[in-house]
Amino acid sequence: MSETDQPIKSPCIEVCALDDHNVCIGCYRTADEIIDWFAASDERKRVILEAVHRRRTASS
């Protein structure tokens, strides 16, 4: 099985709390992205993960 065939793993680290900007302090997803994740296509999940990466990098 190639890497692209594997399910895309959620960035959740089970530290679930939203900050003042409605972004989880654990995984850096917005509340809408967290809700969307369960029904999202792989392409949508990749978009969410890119946004997560940008938020995490900006907060460092």
N, C-alpha and C positions, 0 to 999 in steps of 0.2 A: 504494500500500500504506500503510495507516494504521500508526501507532505500535504499536497493539495487535496488528497482524498480524505484526509483525516478531519474529523469535526473541529470546528473552530472553538477553542476553549474560552469560556467566559473569563474576564479579568477580575471577577469577584474574589476578594480575599477574606470575606466574611467579617468585614469591619464596615457595617452599614449605618451610615449617618450622613445626612445631607448638610452641606454648608449653607451660608447665606445666599449663594448663587445657584442653589438647587443641584449641586454636584456632590456625589458621594466622596467622602474623605478617604475611603479605602480603595476604590477602583477607578475613581475619576470619571465615571459616567454620570450623565444627567439623569434625573428621575425618568424622563421620557425614554432615554436610551436603555435604561434598565428594564422598563416595561416592554419596549420593542424587542429586546434581545431574544425572548422566548419564541417569537414567531418570525424573526428576521431571517432573510436569505443570507447565504454566506457573503455575498457582496455587501449587503447592509452591515453585517457584523464587521467586515474589514473596514468600512467607513467609520464605524463606531470606534474600533480599535485605533485607527489613525487619530481620531479626535482625542481619545484617551491619552495617547502618546504625547500629543501637543500640550494638553492640559498638565500632564505630569511633568513634562520638561519645563513648562512655564512656571510651575510652582517651586521648582528646585532652586 
